[in-house]
Amino acid sequence: MLKRPADPDRLPRGLPVQVERMAAASGVSDAELVRETVGGNTDAFAALVARYQKRAFWVAFHVLGRVEDARDVTQEAFVRLFRSLGKYDYARSFYTWFYRIVMNLAIDLLRKQKSTRATSLDDLNGSVGDTPADGTDAVELAEQNGQVWQVLGKLDTKFRTVLVLRDIHGMSCREIAPILKVTHATVRWRLHRGRRVFREHWERLQGRTEA
């Protein structure tokens, strides 16, 4: 029922040659790009953005359910990332640290909204043409999984975020725990409970649809 976006690690199109080379280089770690950025290399930060832009967008999108909200969160996440790079602990996982920034922003925005809104094609229309790297995929996903969003919108934030990271983005419970600042056992419980609640809502929705 929950489907992952295709090629979440694919680099954005149209990158400058040097940036694309750095972003695609398997021998260049995220930590090295951070060091280069702190040292004043703007291409290094652009490479970090290229590596994580799509993944950050999809994490935010799957939590919030709206393209514009996901874009705003992604942009703000990179702004906060840039401002915080000088405090980065090189002994820590970069993606865990960055995903925590994305998730905190997404959860904060979700809680500020009066109600969780399911994605509709109307939300996506008009915003696709200028960013085909994410917009087009988002439309396809919404068309295929419209009912999934109705169900996700009914879930408590703590269940929804774990389902997004585990079942859509394929992270392990041990990877999710530090991102959400909870214990491994808590993540496992939320995953178990979230899947159960999701299934119950899904079956009720399917029953109404078939009727």
Secondary structure, DSSP 8 states (H G I E B T S, - for coil): -----S-TT---TT--HHHHHHHH-TTS-HHHHHHHHHTT-HHHHHHHHHHHHHHHHHHHHHHH--HHHHHHHHHHHHHHHHHHGGG--TTS-HHHHHHHHHHHHHHHHHHHSSS-----HHHHTTSSTT-HHHHHHHHHHHHH-HHHHHHHTTS-HHHHHHHIIIIIT---HHHHHHHHTS-HHHHHHHHHHHHHHHHHHHHHHHHHHH-
